[in-house]
Each structure stands twice: as structure tokens, then as C-alpha cells.
Amino acid sequence: MDRIERKELSTEFWRFLWSSVLIALSGCLGNVVDGIIVGNLIGQHGVSAINLSRPVVQLMFTLSMLTSTGAGMLVGFALGKADHQRARYIFTQALMGSLAVGLLFTCVGLLMPNQATALLCHDATLFEPTRSYLSVMLITAPAYMLMWALSTMVGVDGSPRLVSMAILFDNALNLCLDIVFIQLFHWGIAGSSAATAVGHIAGIAIMLRHFAYSDCRLRLTLRHEQPEWAAIISQGAPLAVASVCLTLLLFSANSIVLTTAGATGIFVFAVCMNLLQIYNLFLSGTCRTLQSLGAIQVGKANDEGFRFVVHRSFSFITTAMAVTCALVWVFPETIARLFGATDQQVIAECNHALRVFALSFIPFCYLYALMIVYKLFAYHKMALFMSFALSLTVIPVLWLFSRYAPEQLWYAYLVAYAIEMGAVAIIHRTAKLQFKI
């Protein structure tokens, strides 16, 4: 690349990155502040109920990976090659798939909410708040699915700022309605779930404006030579597998922690999972940028441009994680109290766990971003291996800690990710993989 091309790509990178970070920031603040509001208005059981329901959110997100995130990469490739017809067809299939999956979750929420809750919670004191929160979430699942699908597609099509606006408004409305539904309408924890759904519906309405723009390249169409589902699923499979494994990890970790440390332990774990939302702020923003710009550079066969995007992405995420980790180590008690912790023993346990998890999430973020790089370089087997290992490594390590060293339970994540980083380094060197288009 010459100097002008490099400057243009740098400008485009930061435009995508800050828009993506704003999207992630809004989602992060929405989730974290949602937990803070619930913790202070309802109590620790409300925070625990949200955390116990998270495997279902993660499962919906997993299916979104297959129907929209994988499609988003293919749309990026197609737009990079100016193949607008293929991009439009993939876009249409992604939206149809997302809506169909959302309706399946709605059926589960209407027909068997108790059975779904029983899979997630075996504690009698937490069953009812978990059921109340989960039922509303399942019934309104199409809003979740369409929100994620549209944010991916509209961003790839060149309107990341509109996506930022939509998600900012989504989460602002969610937080306001949290207070209205819980405090004024007395809907309890179900009010928090309802507020999230209404926020998503408002965000969808805002993003639909993109399709009225003159430069919009995506339209609904069923005209194409052949179905693209195999390509969509193949492209999204590594990220989806990682998300499937994360769903299994959340389910298993909740069960292990609840059995080992009881209701207090699950509250501490919930606070730590909210810390993960902060890391996801930077990880999600970086990965969105890496996926969108990286796919376009691959479509153009621009090796130097791709390397530039990768280098900038990892430099940004390194700085962001270092600052976040330092702040958590200095102010752990403040974080615990924000979520409604008042008992000194609970606060002390939160302080210890937060500091451990602040370190544990750093290798997780590197591994996740690296998995995307492997996928874009077409090292599909390596990406798939990392998808499985990201979460499945943690489960046996967490179980071993719970059985033989329960007092050191919070170190399980750090040990598991260290093991995986070593395995990835060995396989990369043994297979002689190279990052070159």
C-alpha cells in the first residue's frame, strides 16, 4: 500500500472501530447497569436469576452466529467483489433464518416455561425469579434475533453509525423501562426482561431506516442461482461452535458453582460474569471491525491491508484490556457494592474473585480474536479447534477445582485458558501455519 491508501484504511479502521465499540459499549452498559438496577431494586436473587438465564441468551446468540454473523462475513466478501446480487440473497436468507429461530424460542416460552427453567436452576429459592425472567425472554426471542442480524448486516453495508445509534437508544430505553416496569408497575424481575425486549424492538425500528438510504446495497431478494445456507453455516461454524461451547460452559459453570458455593457463590460468579461484559466491550468492538474490514481486504486480495487491520486490532485490544484489568484490581469492592453486595463476607469473596477473573479474561480475549484471524486466513480446522477449546477446556478444569480444591475455584478459568494458549502455540508451530493471503 502507498501512503494515501494506508491513511484511508487507517481512517476507515478507526471509523469502524469506534462505531463498533459504541455498539458494544451500549450493550455492555445495558447488561451491567441492568444488573446493577436489578441488584438494588430486587436484590441478590434477581442478579442470580439473570445469570442463571444467560445460557439461553447465549444459545440464541449462538444460532445468530450461524444465521447472521457467518452471513455477514460472506456479505463482506461479496461487497468487496461488487457481487451485489449474492450479497442481497445472503442477507435475505440470514433475516429469514433469524426470524424462524426466534419463533421457535417463542413456542418454548409459551408452552413449557417451567421445564425450561428446571434445566437451568435446581435451587428452590431461585426457581421462581429465574422462571419469571426466562419466560418473557423466550416469548420475545424474535426481537433478540432480528436485532443481532440487522446490526451485523447494516454495519457491513456501510452504516455502522446508524447501528451505534440504534443500540445506544435500545439500551437507554431498556434502562429507563427497567425502573418503570420494576419500580412503578411492580412487575419484578419479569419487568427487567420485558424492558430488554422493548429496547430491542425500538433499535430494530431505527436500523430499518438504513434501507431507505440511496447508497444502501442490501435488499430483500429470493433470486439467486442456488441456496447459500451451506456456505453461511460453514462460514459461521467456528464462531457458532465457540458460542455453543460457551453456552455449555455457562450452564455447567452455573451448576458447579451453585453446587459448590451455594447462592452466595452464584451471586459472586454473576458479578464476575458482568465483569466479562466490560472485556466484551473491547473484544466485540475489535472483532466486528476485524470481521468487516478483514473480510473486505480478503475479498480484494490485499494482503498488506489485511495485516494492517490485524495489527491495529490487536494493539487496541491489548491497551484496553491492560487498563480494564488495572482498574478492577484497584476498585474491586466498588464493583461488588454496585451490584447490591452489603455483607462483608460476600464483598471479600467478590474482591478476590474479581481480581482473579480480571486476569483470566485477558487470554480469553486474545484467543477469541485469534480464532477470527485463523478463520479469515481459511485455517478452518484450527479455528474449529479453538471454537471447541475456548469453553470445553474450562469445564473439566472447573470440575477438578470444585472437587479437589474448592477454595481455589475461581482460578479454574485462568488455568484453563493458559493450557489452551499453550496448545494453540504448539499446534501452530507443528502445522507450520502462516498468516498470508
Secondary structure, DSSP 8 states (H G I E B T S, - for coil): --HHHHHHHHHHHHHHHHHHHHHHHHHHHHHHHHHHHHHHHT-HHHHHHHHHHHHHHHHHHHHHIIIIIHHHHHHHHHHHTT-HHHHHHHHHHHHHHHHHHHHHHHHHHHH-HHHHHHHH---HHHHHHHHHHHHHHHHTHHHHHHHHHHHHHHHHTT-HHHHHHHHHHHHHHHHHHHHIIIIIS--THHHHHHHHHHHHHHHHHHHGGGGGSTT---------SS--HHHHHHHHHHHHHHHHHHHHHHHHHHHHHHHHHHHHHHHHHHHHHHHHHHHHHHHHHHHHHHHHHHHHHHHTT-HHHHHHHHHHHHHHHHHHHHHHHHHHHH-HHHHHHHTT--SHHHHHHHHHHHHHHHHHHHHHHHHHHHHHHHHHTT-HHHHHHHHHHHHHTHHHHHHHHHHH-GGGGGGHHHHHHHHHHHHHHHHHHHHT-----
